């Protein structure tokens, strides 16, 4: 099935940049986002996957690595 959705220009631009960074067509990225959301809702789990959480956590740890080292002393 094919669906159409309306997004404002800034949202489309954000998604387009992310699609380019991931090397995906915009439509495929949008489909993956929707499939992930549906899969998570079927499993009655949080919207964010464990993988998404791990990626966010790794980024946070890297961003604040120096601060963590100074606090640990």
Phi and psi in degrees as GROMACS dihedral restraints (atoms count N, CA, C in turn):
[ dihedral_restraints ]
;  ai    aj    ak    al  type     phi  dphi    fc
    3     4     5     6     1  -112.5    20    10
    4     5     6     7     1   136.0    20    10
    6     7     8     9     1  -124.9    20    10
    7     8     9    10     1   158.5    20    10
    9    10    11    12     1  -119.9    20    10
   10    11    12    13     1   139.0    20    10
   12    13    14    15     1  -132.1    20    10
   13    14    15    16     1   153.9    20    10
   15    16    17    18     1  -104.8    20    10
   16    17    18    19     1   131.5    20    10
   18    19    20    21     1  -129.2    20    10
   19    20    21    22     1   150.0    20    10
   21    22    23    24     1   -72.3    20    10
   22    23    24    25     1   163.1    20    10
   24    25    26    27     1   -56.9    20    10
   25    26    27    28     1   -45.1    20    10
   27    28    29    30     1   -60.3    20    10
   28    29    30    31     1   -37.4    20    10
   30    31    32    33     1   -66.8    20    10
   31    32    33    34     1   -41.8    20    10
   33    34    35    36     1   -63.2    20    10
   34    35    36    37     1   -41.8    20    10
   36    37    38    39     1   -64.2    20    10
   37    38    39    40     1   -41.4    20    10
   39    40    41    42     1   -61.2    20    10
   40    41    42    43     1   -47.7    20    10
   42    43    44    45     1   -64.4    20    10
   43    44    45    46     1   -38.9    20    10
   45    46    47    48     1   -63.0    20    10
   46    47    48    49     1   -43.9    20    10
   48    49    50    51     1   -61.2    20    10
   49    50    51    52     1   -44.0    20    10
   51    52    53    54     1   -63.5    20    10
   52    53    54    55     1   -41.2    20    10
   54    55    56    57     1   -60.9    20    10
   55    56    57    58     1   -43.2    20    10
   57    58    59    60     1   -62.6    20    10
   58    59    60    61     1   -45.0    20    10
   60    61    62    63     1   -59.5    20    10
   61    62    63    64     1   -35.9    20    10
   63    64    65    66     1   -87.5    20    10
   64    65    66    67     1    -7.3    20    10
   66    67    68    69     1    71.4    20    10
   67    68    69    70     1    33.3    20    10
   69    70    71    72     1  -120.0    20    10
   70    71    72    73     1   151.8    20    10
   72    73    74    75     1   -67.0    20    10
   73    74    75    76     1   149.0    20    10
   75    76    77    78     1   -54.1    20    10
   76    77    78    79     1   -42.4    20    10
   78    79    80    81     1   -62.5    20    10
   79    80    81    82     1   -37.6    20    10
   81    82    83    84     1   -69.0    20    10
   82    83    84    85     1   -41.1    20    10
   84    85    86    87     1   -60.9    20    10
   85    86    87    88     1   -46.6    20    10
   87    88    89    90     1   -60.3    20    10
   88    89    90    91     1   -42.0    20    10
   90    91    92    93     1   -62.8    20    10
   91    92    93    94     1   -42.1    20    10
   93    94    95    96     1   -63.7    20    10
   94    95    96    97     1   -40.2    20    10
   96    97    98    99     1   -61.8    20    10
   97    98    99   100     1   -46.6    20    10
   99   100   101   102     1   -66.1    20    10
  100   101   102   103     1   -42.5    20    10
  102   103   104   105     1   -61.7    20    10
  103   104   105   106     1   -41.8    20    10
  105   106   107   108     1   -62.5    20    10
  106   107   108   109     1   -41.5    20    10
  108   109   110   111     1   -63.1    20    10
  109   110   111   112     1   -46.9    20    10
  111   112   113   114     1   -62.5    20    10
  112   113   114   115     1   -44.4    20    10
  114   115   116   117     1   -60.1    20    10
  115   116   117   118     1   -44.4    20    10
  117   118   119   120     1   -66.0    20    10
  118   119   120   121     1   -39.4    20    10
  120   121   122   123     1   -67.7    20    10
  121   122   123   124     1   -37.3    20    10
  123   124   125   126     1   -63.2    20    10
  124   125   126   127     1   -36.2    20    10
  126   127   128   129     1   -84.2    20    10
  127   128   129   130     1     5.1    20    10
  129   130   131   132     1    53.5    20    10
  130   131   132   133     1    40.8    20    10
  132   133   134   135     1  -112.9    20    10
  133   134   135   136     1   178.1    20    10
  135   136   137   138     1   -64.1    20    10
  136   137   138   139     1   158.0    20    10
  138   139   140   141     1   -65.1    20    10
  139   140   141   142     1   -39.6    20    10
  141   142   143   144     1   -80.6    20    10
  142   143   144   145     1   135.0    20    10
  144   145   146   147     1   -79.3    20    10
  145   146   147   148     1   164.3    20    10
  147   148   149   150     1   -59.4    20    10
  148   149   150   151     1   -37.2    20    10
  150   151   152   153     1   -62.9    20    10
  151   152   153   154     1   -43.5    20    10
  153   154   155   156     1   -63.5    20    10
  154   155   156   157     1   -39.5    20    10
  156   157   158   159     1   -64.0    20    10
  157   158   159   160     1   -44.8    20    10
  159   160   161   162     1   -61.1    20    10
  160   161   162   163     1   -43.4    20    10
  162   163   164   165     1   -62.2    20    10
  163   164   165   166     1   -44.6    20    10
  165   166   167   168     1   -63.7    20    10
  166   167   168   169     1   -42.1    20    10
  168   169   170   171     1   -65.1    20    10
  169   170   171   172     1   -42.6    20    10
  171   172   173   174     1   -61.4    20    10
  172   173   174   175     1   -41.7    20    10
  174   175   176   177     1   -63.0    20    10
  175   176   177   178     1   -41.7    20    10
  177   178   179   180     1   -64.1    20    10
  178   179   180   181     1   -44.8    20    10
  180   181   182   183     1   -62.9    20    10
  181   182   183   184     1   -40.0    20    10
  183   184   185   186     1   -66.9    20    10
  184   185   186   187     1   -40.8    20    10
  186   187   188   189     1   -62.8    20    10
  187   188   189   190     1   -35.7    20    10
  189   190   191   192     1  -110.8    20    10
  190   191   192   193     1    18.4    20    10
  192   193   194   195     1   -56.3    20    10
  193   194   195   196     1   -46.3    20    10
  195   196   197   198     1   -64.3    20    10
  196   197   198   199     1   -42.3    20    10
  198   199   200   201     1   -62.2    20    10
  199   200   201   202     1   -41.4    20    10
  201   202   203   204     1   -62.5    20    10
  202   203   204   205     1   -40.6    20    10
  204   205   206   207     1   -64.2    20    10
  205   206   207   208     1   -41.7    20    10
  207   208   209   210     1   -66.5    20    10
  208   209   210   211     1   -38.5    20    10
  210   211   212   213     1   -68.2    20    10
  211   212   213   214     1   -30.0    20    10
  213   214   215   216     1   -74.2    20    10
  214   215   216   217     1   -16.5    20    10
